[in-house]
Amino acid sequence: MDVRNTIEEWRESIPGNVRSEGGAGAAMIAVGIVAGAMMLLRGRRGFFAWAVPGALIGAGLIMLADVGLDVRQDRIAETEELIHAELASLDPIARAQVLKGVSERQVQSLIPG
C-alpha cells in the first residue's frame, strides 16, 4: 500500500498537461524491464535481444527527464510571476533594497569561504 501512495503522490505533483507523458515514460520503463526479464529467462545473450529492452528503458528515462524539466520550468515561471507581482507592489526604493539584498546573498553563495 505504501508504494501506491508514493506513486499517487508523484502523479499528483505532475501538472495535467504532461501527466500522460510521464505515465507513458513510466510504462515504457516497466515494459523494458519486463522484456529484459523475459530475455534473461529465455537465455538470450545477443546484442539484438537486449537492444529492445534497452531502447524501451532509455526512451522511458528520456520521457521522464523531459517531464521533470517541464515541471521545473512551470514552477520557475510561476515563482517568477509571483516575485514580479510582489516587487511591483513595493515603492522603487524598497524594491531596490530587496533586489540588492537578494543579489548580495546570491553572490556570497557563489564565493567560497
C-alpha positions, 0 to 999 in steps of 0.5 A: 500500500505504501508504494501506491501512495508514493506513486499517487503522490508523484502523479499528483505533483505532475501538472495535467498537461504532461501527466500522460507523458510521464505515465507513458515514460513510466510504462515504457520503463516497466515494459523494458524491464519486463522484456529484459526479464523475459530475455534473461529467462529465455537465455538470450545473450545477443546484442539484438535481444537486449537492444529492445529492452534497452531502447524501451528503458532509455526512451522511458528515462528520456520521457521522464527527464523531459517531464521533470524539466517541464515541471521545473520550468512551470514552477520557475515561471510561476515563482517568477510571476509571483516575485514580479507581482510582489516587487511591483507592489513595493515603492522603487526604493524598497524594491531596490533594497530587496533586489540588492539584498537578494543579489548580495546573498546570491553572490556570497553563495557563489564565493567560497569561504 
